[in-house]
Amino acid sequence: MISGVGLDGVTESSIGMSAAGYWEIPPGPVLAPFVDCFWIRRGSLPPNVTQRNRILPDGRIDILFVLGDDPERAAPVPRAGSYAVGTMRRALVLDLEGRFEFLGVRFAPGAAASFLGLPAAEITDQTVALEGCWGRSALELEERLRDVAPGLRVPLVRAELEVRLVRFRPPSALVLAASSLIAKRIGRIKVSELCRTLGVGERRLRRLFASSVGLSPKEACRVARFVHAAELLRRPEGSDLARVSARAGYYDQPHFIREFRRLSGLTPGSYLAERRAVRSVQSRAARSD
């Protein structure tokens, strides 16, 4: 799910129980190599009003807890509960109604599969019940999250993940290194160069990425470049598509437009127009609801 804006020093206990908005909370030193952040999204809409949110691919897997008063009305997540949201190869459109509250865990690329206990490729482009990964313990965690004060929810999830970090095999160091290099190069690296740098065969790297990331290395590079392009679009000068496509490393502007539409479902111009009209579940604008 697309990254929001980090807030240094934020803890859930510092967020008002009834506050509406979006926050990111650091994972703590134990989980920092594997978890980008915990995130919270709360909001409330008037009766008969629907808010459309477009969540862009970012090469990551999230765990999502739906905690709001009317969570059964938040599509495509059908009801209150916990879910694993697989790596996306296309945007997810989420229509929200009434009161809603989400608590999420955004994993670093390649790290989630070790915590979920299944190959990442099995849930690519899917949202599945966390119970299918964790069994009864997922339902027990849901119950505890509903029973405790909001300020204790992130520590509960953090403790569960720390236990699982000890119990399960650590993520592949090779995949973490490859993902770090892809991020550093903003996706502008050929798979052959990636393999030479890491001293690994392409077939093995594809197999490891399918298991740990849910994408092929080539798809991961494509998504990383797309994420960078979307970030450039959101800047004040983002309406200059020729400049954005060149800075993001696309061959030409038509190629950029085709690729952006394939991953986001919209042309860059339509995406910018939508951004002016609605807010993302995970965005800077959501913080000021």
N, C-alpha and C positions, 0 to 999 in steps of 0.2 A: 504494500500500500504506500502511496506517495508520502514522503517525509514531510512533516510539518516544521515548525520553528522551535528549536530547543530553548529551554529556559533554565539557565544555570541556577542551581541552588533550589529549584522548586521541589517540594515534596507534597504528597497528597494532603497531608495535614495542614499545609499552608493554603489550600484551596477551599473556599467557602463551600459548605455542604450544599447550598442551593445555587451556587454560582453557575452561570451558563458560559460555555466557551470551550476552548481546546488548550490542553497543556501537555507538555512532555516532561517526564521525570527520569533522571539518570538511573541506570540499572544497579549501580553500586559496584565496588571493585571486583567482587567475585564473578559477576555475570558480564562485566564490561567487554571482555573479548568476544562474547557470543550474542549479546543483546544490545541493540541500538538504544532503545528506550522503552519505558512504559508510557502509555498515552491515555488521556481521558478526554472524552467528548460528551458534553451535556448541552441540552437545549430544550426549547419548548416552542411549539408553533400553535397559532390560533386554530380553532375548530375549522375543519374543511379546507385547511391549507396544507399543501404538500411542497416539500423542499427537495429539489433534485440535486444530488451530489455525484460528481464524476471523480472516481478514484483511479488515478493513473498507475500503470505498472511501474514498479521500482526494483524488481529483482529480489524481493524479500517475501518471507512468509510471516504472517501474524497469527497470534492467538487472540481471539476476540470474546469478551464477556459482554452479553447484552443485559443491562441492569435497569433500564428505564421503566417508567410506570406503564407505558403502552408499547412494549417492545415487539408485540406480535404484529404491529402495524409497520415495522421497519423492514421493508423488502430490500434485498433478497433473503436476509436472515429472518425466518418466519416467526420466531418466538424467543422468549427469554431463555438464556442458556449460554453455553460456551462452544466455541467453534475454532477450527483451524482453517485459516484462509490461505490457500495455496498461492504459490508464485503465479503472477498474472502475465499473460501474453497479450492481453487486451484490457481496456478499461472496464471497471465495474461501476455501474450506475446504480446508485442507492437512493430510493425515494423515502423520505422521512415524514412522519406525521406525529402530531400530539407531543407528548413528553418523551424524551429519549435520553439514554445514558449508556455510553460504551466505555469499557476499560480494555485496553489492548496491550499486547506485548509485540514489539517489532523486533524481529531477530536480525542479526547481521547475515549477509548472504552466506549460505552454506552451513549455518549453525543450527537451524530449526529441526532438521531431521533427527538429530541425536536426542533432542528433547521430546519429540513427538513419538519416536520409536517406529517410524515407517519411512520408506523411500519418498523423497520429496516429489518425485515424478507422479506418484499415485494421486496427489491432490492438486496438481498444476491446473489452474483455471477453475478450481472448485472451492466451495465452502462446505466443510463437513463437520459433523458433531465431534467435539473433542472427546466425548465418551468412546468413540470408535478407536481413538488412539490411546487413551489413558484408562479406559474402563470405569469402574465404579469410583475411582479417586477423582475423576473429573466432576461427577455429580456431587460428591462430598465437598469439593472446593467451591462449586456453585452455591451450595447451601450456606457454607461459611461466609462467602462474600455477601450474601443477602442478609445475614444475621449481624454482621459487624458494622461499626461506624465507618463512614466513607474513608476516614483517614487511616484505617487499618487494612484496607483492601490491597493496596500495592505491596505492603510488607508480606501479606499472606501469599500472594502470587510469587513474589520474589523468593520466599522461603521454599515454596514448592519446586521452583526451578532449580534452586541450589541443591536440593535433595536429588533431583533428577540428573543434575550435572555429575554428581558423584556416582550415581547408579549406572548411567549409560556411557557408552564409548564416546570419547571426545570427538568433535567434528574433525574431518580430514584436514590435516595441516596443509596439504597440497591444494585443496579447494579454497581454504581460507587465504592462502598466499595468492592463488590465481584471482580470486575475487578482489583482493586488495590491489593487485596490479591493474585489473580492469577498471576499478574505481579511480585509481591514480591517473590512468590514461584516458579517463572519461569515455571508455568504450572504443577508443581509437587505436586498436591494436589487433593485428591479425591473429587467428588461432595458431597458426604455424609459429609466429614469433612468441606467443605465449608459451607454447610447448618447449621451444628452444630455451627460453629464459629459465623455465622451471625444470628442464631436463626430464620431460615426461612425454610419452607417446600420445598422439591425438586421440586414438581409440580409448585409451585408459582415461584420459581427461574427460572425454564425453561421458563415459560410464560413471565416473565419480560425480560429475556435475548433475547428471540425471538423478542420482541417488540423493545428493546433498542439497542441490539448488532447485531442481525441478525444471531447469532449462539446459539447453546445450551451451557450450562456451560461446558459440557464435550468437545465440539468442541473448545471452547475458551481456555481451558487448553491445548488441543492438539496443537493448533496454537501457543500458548505462548512457549511451549517447542520446537516446530519446529523453531520458530524465534531465540531462544537461540542457537539451534544446528547450524543454518545457520551462526550465528555470530561467533561461534567457528570454523566453517569450513573456514571462511575468514581470520582467524589468521594464522601466519606463520606456526604453528604446525598443521594446520587443515587437512593435508593429512593423519594423523594418525586417521583413522575412528574408531578404537576400543576405543581410548581415548576420541574422541568426543562423541560417543554414550554413554559411561559411564558417562561422565561429564554432559551430557544433561538429564540423567536419564532414558534412554531407557533400556528395559529388556536385550537386547543383540544387537550385531551389525546387524544381519539380520533383526531384527525388526526395527531398526533405518533406514536401507536402504529402506525397504518397505514403512515406514511412510514418509520418505523424498521424495521418488518418488511420492507418492500419492498426496502430497501437492505442490511439485515444478514441477512435470512433468519430472524430471530427477533424476538419481541416484546421490549420493553425489559426486562421481568422475566426472561424466559428468557435473554437476553443476560447479565444480571448473574449469574444462577445458573451459566451456563456459564463465565463469567470466574472464578468461585470454584473451579471444578473443573479448568480447564486454563489453559495459558499461550499467549499469542500468539507467533508467530515474532518479532514486533517489539513487545516490551512491557517494562515495568519489571520484571515478575516473572521474565521469562526471564533477567535478568542474574544471578539467584541460583541457577541450576541446580546 
